[in-house]
């Protein structure tokens, strides 16, 4: 369904003090309730802003201080943030969607259209990847729903979250979305949220919640990149034990720089001067220790294990079993926050009685040895037959049957 047809059902948006393209700024506490996610979250834990302030002494003007501002584009410039988002997307792309009704899995033509083919140019993989990116970068995702004449959903389109503004009616609890100067109901634009905050219209993402830390990491990366050219650190020191004037010092500096540039030739030092170069190791120049800490901080923000960010943790000794356990924990405590939101949104869109779920068997699949041991235990206990175990493993060749498949008297 085209945008024009869908837009005709929207109602003009009421004027809002916040525009759709606003970037969240930590510490901003003015405006409507849905623009203050951090203030409300802090109040839930009993933290309140003090009403009294320390008076400023007369004649002293403190420097202006602006709140840290980090956008999703700025955050993606950090390699650790880019890696975190790509890990989430890569994990989501590996998982297929299944639809169920009355305990039976739907296949072929029975599969809902928006699950099998979300849009003319939108595959299920692309739908999952774009939605995960929106949730990870903005904490919110929006689906424009196309419908047939009888009201069935037949297409989805992932909207730019920066162009959408969620609205929560504090009196009725009704949720709507403002997009393209119109107000859209949930059956027209589906709003997905990563972290829920009671009483807030918008969800909260890791970049918005941890903007101050990300701003610090960005500034550290920029400072390290500009250290050799713009940090004001000399390459060496000309020193002497003899007293010299400012003019003599300036002349010595100028003469040294002129004669010791890239093509300056041989250095000549007089008047008791001695040159001492400043030696900095690559790790010192790049502030590797501080930046390594920032990588682990980003991993905590997004819930990504350090080994998935290709980061080393001092003193850790990961084994194959530990890595498998960490991967399982990542799926349960990080990835499922994204997947469950997508599952619930799709279930609300498809016909009533149909449930949409991700098939996690492939990504949570145990090792062959562990699976065979599980099958043996189940077969010996009479829970299921060898034939059923082969079907679980995808083995359909009759040549794989054994005499254990035939019950004996």
N, C-alpha and C positions, 0 to 999 in steps of 0.2 A: 504494500500500500504506500502510495507516495506521501511525501511530507505535506503537500498541499491538501490532500484529502484529510489527513489526520489533524492538521492545524485547524481545520474548519470546526472541529469539535471543541477546541480549547476556548477558554474565556479570557478576556483581557486581564493582565496581571495588575494587581493593586500596586501603587507606588511603594517602593521600598528604600530605606536609607542605605542599604547595602547593595551594590551592583553585583551582577552575576560573575564578573571576572575578579572579584576581590580575592586577595591572597591573605590567608590567615596570619596574623601577627601575634606572637605570644605577648601576653600582658595587656592586650587591648580588652577593655572591659566595658566599653560603651556600646550602644546600639541595642538591637532586639535580642531576646534571650538566645536565639539560635546562633548568634555570633560570639558567644562566650563559652565555648566548650571547656576550656581549661579552668575558668573561674568556677563553673558549676561542679566540675570534677573535684577541684580542691575543697569546695564546700562540703562535699559528701564525706570527706575524711576529717572534717572539723577544723579546717584551716580557713581563717577569715582575715581579710585585710584590716590592719589597724587604722582606726579613724584619726588618731593623733599623729602628728609629724614633728620631728625635731626642728625647731626654728633655725633659720639660716642667719648666721651672724651678719651684722650690717657691714656693707662694703665688700662682701664676698659673693661672687656669682658663680655657681657651679657650672661646669661645662654641660652643654646639651648632650643628652644621651638618648639615642634612638633604639627601639626594640630590635632585636635580631630579626632579620628578614631573610628567609630562605624559600625559594620556589622549587617546584619539582624539577625544573630544568637545571637549576643550580645544584640541587642535591644529586642529580644524575651525573654531574661532572665529577663527582667523587667515585673512584673505581669501586669502592666497597659497596656503595648504594646501588650502582649499576649492576654489580654482581648479585646483590641480594634480590633485586627485582627480577633479574634474568633467571635466578634459581627458582623463584616462585612460579614464574611463567613456564619454565621447562618442566617443572613437576606437574603443573596443571595440564600441560599439553599431552602428557603421557597417559592420562586417565580418560576413559570413555564414559559416555552418559547412557544409562539404561532407563527405560520407562516401564512401570509395573501397574497392573490393574487387577484387583481381586486375587492377588498372590501369583499372577502369571506375568512373565516378562513379555513385553510387546516387541514384535519384530516386523520388518518389512513395512507394508502399507499401514499397519496398525500403529506404528510409531508416530507420535505427534509431530506435525510439520516443523514447529519451532525447535524441536530437539534434533530431528534428522537433518534439516536444512534451515537454519535460522534466518537466512536472507539470501538474495540472489548472489551477492558477493561476500557472504559471511558464512564460513564453515563453522561447525561446532568447536573446532580447535581455536579458530580465530575469536569466536565469542568468549571462550574461556580465557584466552590470553589477554584480550583487551579489557575484560572485566577485572581480572586480577591486577593488571597494571593500574587501572583507575583506582581500585581499592587501596593498593599499596602506596601509590603516589599522592592520592587526595583523601583517602578514607571514605570515598563515596563513588558509586557508579550508577549510571542511568541508562535504562533501556527504553527506546521508543518502540511501542508495540503497534504493529499493523494488524488489522482485523478484516475478516471477510464480511459480506453483507449480513450474515446471520450472527455475527459477533465473535466468531472463533478466531483466536490468534493464529496468524499465518506467517508473520515475519517479525524479526527483531533487528534493532540497530543500536549499537553502543554509541552514546552521545559523548561529546567532550564535556567532562565534569566541570571545567572552568566556565562553561556557558550556562550552567544550570544552577538554580538557587532553590534549595529545599525550604519549605514553609510549614510550620507547625502551628495550628490554631490552639492556643492555650486554653480556650474555653471548651471546645468540642473534641480536641485531640485529633482532628482530621489533618492528614498529611497531603500536601500537594507540592508540585514542582513548577517553578517559573522558568520558562524557556522560550526564547524568541518573543518576548513581551506578552506572553500568554500564560495562563495558569492551567496546569494539566493534572488530572486525577490519577490515582494509582493504576487504574486499568488502562491508562493511556501512556504514561511514563512510569516505569517501575524504578523505584529508588532503592539501591542496595547500600548498606552501611557496614563498615568493618568493625569499629568499636562503638557500641551503643552507649549513649549517655542519656539518662532519664531527663525528660523535659527539653531536650535539644533536637532541633530539626535535622542537623547534619551529623554524620558520623565523624569519627576522629581517626586519622591515620598516623603511622609512626613519624612521618616527616613533620606533620603539624604538631604532634605532641612533643617531639624532641627537637624542635627547630633551633633552640639555643645551642645544643650540643653539635648539631650538624653545621651550624654557622661557624662554630669554633673549629671544626674539622676542615671546613672549606678555607677558612682564613689561614690555618696552619699549612695546608697544601699550597696555597698561593704564596705564602711567605717563604716556604722551602724552595719553590720554583724560582722566586726572584732573589734568593739569597746572594748569589754571586754577582748579580748585576745591579741590584737596587737596595741592598741592605746597609750600605754605608760602611762595610767592613773593608779595611785596607788589605792589600796583598802582602804587605810587610811593613817593617818599622825601620827608619833611619834614626840612629841614636848616637850620642856623643857624650863624653864626660866633661867636655869643655863648655864653658858658658858661651852661648850664641844668642844673637838678637833675633827678633821675629823676621826681619828682612833676610838674614842669613838662612834661617830655616826655610823660608819660602823659596829662596833661590836654590837651595839644595834639593828641595822637593821637585821643583820644576826641572832642574837639570837631570835628576834621576829619572823622572817620567819620560823626558824627551829622549834620553839615551837608552832607556830600557823598555821601550815599547816593543811590539812584536818584531819590528825590523830596526830597532834602535842601535844594534851593534854592541860593542864592548862597554861594560860598566866601569866607570872611574869614580872612586870615592876619595875625598880628601878632607882636610880640616878635622881629622880624628873621627870621622863619621863611620859608623858600622851598620851594615844592613842585616836585618834579621827577618827572614820570611815567616809568614804565618801559615803553618801547615794544618789543614783541615782534612779529615778523612771523609770519604763519600758518605758514610753513615751520619757523620756530624753535620755535613752540609744539607742532607735531605731530611734530617730530624726523624730518622727511621723509627726510633723507639717511641716517640710521641705519636707518630702516624700509625704505628702498629696498634697502639692503644685505641686510636680512633676507629680502626677497623673492627676491633672486638666490640667497641661501643655500638657501632652500626649493626653488628650481628645481634646484639641484645635488643636493639630497637625493633628489628624486623623478625626476631625469633629464629635466626639462621645459625646453625652450628658453625664453629670456626672452620672446621675442615671443608665445609661447603663453600666458604668464602675464600678458600685456598690460603688461609691464614694459619700460622703456627702459634701454638700456645706453649710458653716456656714451662717445662716440667711435665707436660702431658705425654702420655704414651698410648697412642690409639692402636688397638688391635682390630682385626677383622670383625670380631664380635662386638666390640665397642662401637665401631662405625655403623654396624647394622642396627644396634640399639638406638644410636643417635638419629639415624635416618627415620626409624619408626617414631621416635619422639617428635621429630620435626613434622611428620605427617599429622600426628594426633594433636599437637599443641600449637602448631603454626598454620600449616596448610589447610587444615579442616576449617579454620575460621573463614577462609575464603570460599572453600568448596561448599560448606553448609549454606552460606548466604546465597550462592548460585542455585543450589538444589531447591531451597525454599522458594526462591523467586520463580523458577521454572515451574514448580509444582502449582504455584498460585496462578500461573498463566494458562497451563494446559487444561483440558476438560476436567470437570470435577470427577473424583474417583481415581484419577491417574496420579501416580507418584513418580517423581524423577529423582534418581540417585546416581552418584558416581560409582563406577565399578573399580574398587580399590584392590582387587585381587592381584592384578599385574604388578602394581607398585609395592604391595605388601607381601608379595610371593616369597615364601621361605626358600631356603637352599634345597637342591634335589635330595640330599641326604636326610634333611629334616622332614621333607614331605613324604619320602618313602617310609620313614619310621612312623609317621603319623598314620599313613595308610595301613601299615602292618598292624599297628595297635587297634585300629578301628575294625579291620577285618577279623583279627583274632577274637575281638570282643563281640563280634556279630552285629556291629553297628551298621556296616554296609558291606557289599560284596566286592570282589576284585574287579568285576565289570564296571561297577559304579566308580571305583577308584581310577580306572582307565579313562572313563568319561571326564572325570575331574581334570586329568592330565592332558585331555584332548587326544587320546589314542583311540582311533576308530577302526583300525585294521583288525579283522577277525583272527589273523594269524597270531595275535598277541594273547589269545585266550589260552587258559591252562585248565588242567583237570580240576582245579579248585573252584572254577566257575560252575561246575556241575555238582549239585548237592548229592551227597552220598547217604545211603540209608544206614 
